[in-house]
Amino acid sequence: MIERQLGLYVHWPYCAAICPYCDFNVYKARGQDTEPLVSAILVDMTYWREQTGKRPLTSLFFGGGTPSLMAPNQVRRIIEHADNLWGFADDFEVSLEANPTDAEAARFQDLRHAGVERLSLGLQALDDTSLKALGRFHSAQEGLSAAGLARTIFPRLSIDLIHTRQDQTIDAWQRELNLALTLSPDHVSPYQLTIEDGTAFARAAARGALRLPDNDQAADFYNLTQSILEQAGFDAYEVSNHAKGAANRSRHNLLYWTSQDWIGLGPGAHGRLGWGADRRATKAHIRPQAYCESVSQNGHGIMEDEVLARDAVRDEFWLMGLRLQDGVVVHNAPGKPLPEDQIQARVRQGLMWQSLTHLGLTAQGRLVADTIIGKLLAGES
């Protein structure tokens, strides 16, 4: 049985501008009175404390959206309320996503004083032409400066980068990634640019105005990324996440990948609680006003609350867990086991590895992780 841990995810839905590749639940921040949302989140937390009982928190993650737009005092109030309600585990971590604009960097010191320990900085690219193409409103120099400042303030610095962009070359990505490493991050999340339905990039791709590198070129970007980061001392502990040693792995994201418990707070946030036949999947009201009204009327922001079917619990366990370098503990897996003959076939192909207790994907297998896992769950060869 998996040892149950508990985390909080706080979704801050406001952004200075909506990026053309983003399909998250986000809204423009200009002109918004955000205090009602903070107050609603605090009330929602109290409801969830009644649901969970007294359990120490492993993590608190501010995501979005752009939570670095929050007033540091708002961040502090949420952290303090979480501590008063649940208390923190010994290895507890507070993480916050940030954009590297000068205005947000000016808040870094106050955010640290509020209790943020890991800053996850959305650099995305390190040249101005690419940043403009990605719809970003900071410059490459702002990104470098913000990362340098964050490095002096926060105990742990994570940086996000996007590769396999339109017209991007392998040589340019190599230079860009090496430049990022001079910032001395503890954690690097290099993501392949993908086209998500309903985004501005999806509309551009549909009319032929956006063409990304093909699958073979994408594999080249992925393999180069693994090689450079490995040589720099980073472990590829998950498909798109690299940490300099186990201590720098994201505490919160590990809750997702190991099927632990987390509460989703804020507009559109998802949560999971319980295990096996008792695992609950929750989703908060999507629009900020609807979320606040629900909290006011009901004491919580829940829009959807269901007990997952056993097959859904099983599928999530494998879909998330097999993305980890360490693989999964097989005896923790719920539901029917994966087909052994198909596992062995993939082991022979060099796509999976197997021990007496664990099952995982090799580096080659993680390149096509979603395809392999999807076929295994569907019983396809």
ZINORWO-V296839 format. One line per field, one symbol per residue. ss: DSSP state (H for helix, E for strand, - for the rest). Layout:
# ZINORWO-V296839
ss->???
This chain:
# ZINORWO-V296839
ss->-----EEEEEEE-EE-----------EE------HHHHHHHHHHHHHHHHHH----EEEEEEEE--HHH--HHHHHHHHHHHHHH--EEEEEEEEEEE---HHHH--HHHHHHH---EEEEEEE---HHHHHH------HHHHHHHHHHHHHH--EEEEEEEE------HHHHHHHHHHHH-----EEEEEE-------HHHHHHH--------HHHHHHHHHHHHHHHHH---EEEE--EEE--HHH--HHHHHHH---EEEEE----EEEE--HHH-EEEEE---HHHHHHHHHHH---EEEEEE--HHHHHHHHHHHH--E---EEHHH-------HHHHHHHHH---EEE---EEEE-HHHHH-HHHHHHHHHH---
